[in-house]
Amino acid sequence: MSWRIPFNRASLAGPELGYVGEAIRNGMISGNGPFTARCERLLERELGVHRAILTTSCTDALEMTGLLLDLEEGDEVVLPTFTFVSCANAFALRRARPVFVDVLPGSLNLDPEAFARAITPRTRAVLPVHYAGVGCDMDRIGRVASEHGVTVIEDAAHGVFGRWHGRPLASFGRFATLSFHETKNFTCGEGGALVLNDAGDVARAEILRDKGTNRARFGRGEVDKYTWTDLGSSFLPSEILAAFLWAQLEARESIAASRLAVWQRYAHGLADWGARSGVELPARLPGAEPSWHMFQILLPTAEARRRLIDHLAARGILAVFHYVPLHLSTMGRRYGGQPGDCPVAEDAAERLLRLPFFTSLGAAEQDEVIHAVEEVRW
């Protein structure tokens, strides 16, 4: 079906095709060329982190953290149940056990107390996910993790250039992962990055990204030939993708401003309707400077959500719900998940709806969405 107003539309910053052409003319379109380096240095500078390395996806970046931690069968990784499947797959593939915990009302971010209760002697890592680009409570999560010797892996797929109490998201954990998927704030279609905040992880991460070889050292002239030295895979994106991404990252300030304007227009335009209709709009949380990734609403009931989806669809507007809690999935139940384990996430999953949200969403289109939403009563 073709939607008049889609949920997402890839938005160009302007120079993407020119930079892709430049990459081709440079004669190097595989990975780790000049555009890759530009993207990585910008991320390191803006996030204040030791090293950022581009990957083919955020999923690959997550899988690299499992390799870097040398996870083994029986090890446990704590993560919110209300998140994308890659967050569990990355560790289950290493035969570690994902431990699903509940989220906080409002932010739908990892509940620090639920994390603390889930810790066992086998807990190796925790994965706070900055849902909708709103920072988790990294102070509390960090304290609990430090007390128990648990590694923090931030999933900042939604949160690139967001902040928590003035500090960039992705700068708190030993590792962090970013996404540059088509649906994210900054995109190259498919892409991601692994952020390293410990210098001791850099050399091995470079090897893992390049099929387990020391090719990066060879390229720098540090060894006279490269060879297989560790486990790894092909996690390195092409220079064409990096060139496309560079145009997006260059325009980070204007992209952020556009997305903030979209978010604010929804918040202002739907405030009265939300109050009348018993609909919860996303709140601005103290200390959180979001990345303005999306605008989600919580309807009073699952039936109210279905009615609104159908109403918007009849007008050619696509609005979508979000995750099925992982502990309730077929795979999640294999790890012991049961209904009632995570009541906040289970309730939100039934009532949450995401409205169309993308950088180039025009005011007229957005007003049409707002007016269509306001037509619904229950």
Secondary structure, 3 states (H helix, E strand, C coil): CCCCECCCCCCCCCCHHHHHHHHHHHCCCCCCCHHHHHHHHHHHHHHCCCEEEEECCHHHHHHHHHHHCCCCCCCEEEEECCCCCHHHHHHHCCCCEEEEECECCCCCCECHHHHHHHCCCCEEEECCECHHHCCCCHHHHHHHHHHHCCEEEEECCCCCCCEECCEECCCCCCEEEEECCCCCCCCCCCCEEEEECCHHHHHHHHHHHECCECHHHHHCCCCCCCCECCCCCECCCCHHHHHHHHHHHHCHHHHHHHHHHHHHHHHHHHHHHHHHHCCECCCCCCCEECCCCCCEEECCCHHHHHHHHHHHHHCCECCECCCCCHHHCHHHHHCCCCCCCCHHHHHHHHHEEECCCCCCCCHHHHHHHHHHHHCCCC
